Amino acid sequence: MTADLPTYLTTREMADLLRVKERKIYDLAAAGEIPHSRATGKLLFPREVVLAWIENASEAPAGDGVRPAVLLGSHDPLLEWALRESGSGLAAFFDGSLDGLDRFDHLEGIAAGLHMVQDEGWNTDLVARRFRFRPVVLAEWAWRNRGIIVAPGNPLGIAAIADLAGRRVVRRQPQAGSQHLMERLLSQAGIALPEGGPMARDEREAALAVLDGRADAAFGLAASARQFRLDFVPVCEERFDVLVSRRDWFEPPFQALIAFSRTPAFAQMAETLGGYRIDGIWTPHFNGA
């Protein structure tokens, strides 16, 4: 009975609970894959934290944790470019922040990009709730300028979120962080979600819909507006983070991306694209157990 367990389990008690050898417990602790603390050099395992970790792990996909070299989640133009130019060998599958978290949870990639708005800040609370007892790191990629992309010259005079009422606005998939943020801002402005706009699955497609006249506006990035020589109405700055498996953080593919992000070429591209602030790149915002 778990109620009979002591407040802090020893290594032997932890091994008995998991039905493994003590050596396995030491290995898990050394790899940071099991919640623990140290007192006078002795490993201790807090009962309530360990039970929550076991419950969380029981819902995780089966397997040995080996992940394909794929970066999932939200599309970011600078990140997409860096993956190619860094020689990391990492592939990308961008289909929204929440889609990336689901796929990451099912071992479909080593990392996932996201920009999910919260009551306070970005991303951290969402990741902490879902991955608290997992060996993951949430690290900052960049702050990005997000706003309203409109045709050159802004012929409809769109100056704020409220001006999107009755307009053909690009829609994003429900898993996209930009869609969640736009719906939140529209609700705060007392505006119903505009209907009838085209669907786009990434930042590039959203800007193209405005460029070719299928939409009056898109809630997109300053970088995308500049790329297609469209006008841009700034609304907010958002934090784009990367959630990565702790083990894969130290592997050559991801280390190649990190090393490249510290080069003058990377800084120059961020400036060329526009709308990026990268001074805090790789700052950790969450560490799992």
BELGISUL-V675838 format. One record per backbone hydrogen bond with DSSP energy under -0.5 kcal/mol. NH is the residue of the N-H (numbers start at 1). CO is the residue of the C=O. If there is no record, write none. Layout:
NH|CO ; NH|CO
This chain:
4|1 ; 5|2 ; 9|45 ; 14|10 ; 15|11 ; 16|12 ; 17|13 ; 18|14 ; 19|15 ; 20|15 ; 24|21 ; 25|21 ; 26|22 ; 27|23 ; 28|24 ; 29|25 ; 30|26 ; 31|27 ; 32|29 ; 33|28 ; 34|28 ; 37|44 ; 39|42 ; 42|39 ; 44|37 ; 45|9 ; 46|44 ; 47|7 ; 50|46 ; 51|47 ; 52|48 ; 53|49 ; 54|50 ; 55|51 ; 56|52 ; 57|53 ; 58|54 ; 59|55 ; 59|56 ; 60|56 ; 60|57 ; 61|105 ; 68|107 ; 70|68 ; 71|91 ; 72|70 ; 72|111 ; 73|93 ; 74|113 ; 80|76 ; 81|77 ; 82|78 ; 83|79 ; 84|80 ; 85|81 ; 86|82 ; 87|84 ; 88|83 ; 91|69 ; 93|71 ; 95|73 ; 95|93 ; 96|73 ; 98|175 ; 100|96 ; 101|97 ; 102|98 ; 103|99 ; 104|100 ; 105|101 ; 106|102 ; 107|104 ; 108|103 ; 110|68 ; 110|70 ; 111|70 ; 112|243 ; 113|72 ; 114|241 ; 117|115 ; 118|121 ; 123|116 ; 124|122 ; 127|123 ; 128|124 ; 129|125 ; 130|126 ; 131|127 ; 132|128 ; 134|131 ; 136|134 ; 137|244 ; 138|286 ; 139|137 ; 139|242 ; 140|283 ; 141|240 ; 142|240 ; 143|277 ; 144|238 ; 145|275 ; 146|144 ; 146|236 ; 147|220 ; 148|233 ; 149|147 ; 149|218 ; 150|231 ; 151|216 ; 154|151 ; 157|154 ; 163|160 ; 164|161 ; 165|162 ; 167|164 ; 169|167 ; 170|217 ; 171|198 ; 173|200 ; 176|173 ; 180|176 ; 181|177 ; 182|178 ; 183|179 ; 184|180 ; 185|181 ; 186|182 ; 187|183 ; 188|184 ; 189|185 ; 190|187 ; 191|186 ; 200|171 ; 206|202 ; 207|203 ; 208|204 ; 209|205 ; 210|206 ; 210|207 ; 211|207 ; 212|208 ; 213|210 ; 214|209 ; 215|209 ; 216|168 ; 217|168 ; 218|149 ; 220|147 ; 220|218 ; 222|145 ; 225|221 ; 226|222 ; 227|223 ; 228|224 ; 229|226 ; 230|225 ; 231|150 ; 233|148 ; 234|232 ; 235|146 ; 236|146 ; 238|144 ; 240|142 ; 240|238 ; 241|114 ; 241|239 ; 242|139 ; 243|112 ; 244|137 ; 244|242 ; 245|110 ; 246|135 ; 249|245 ; 250|246 ; 250|247 ; 251|248 ; 255|251 ; 256|252 ; 257|253 ; 258|254 ; 259|255 ; 260|256 ; 261|257 ; 262|259 ; 263|260 ; 267|263 ; 268|264 ; 269|265 ; 270|266 ; 271|267 ; 272|268 ; 273|269 ; 274|270 ; 277|143 ; 281|278 ; 282|140 ; 283|280 ; 285|138 ; 286|138 ; 288|136 ; 289|132
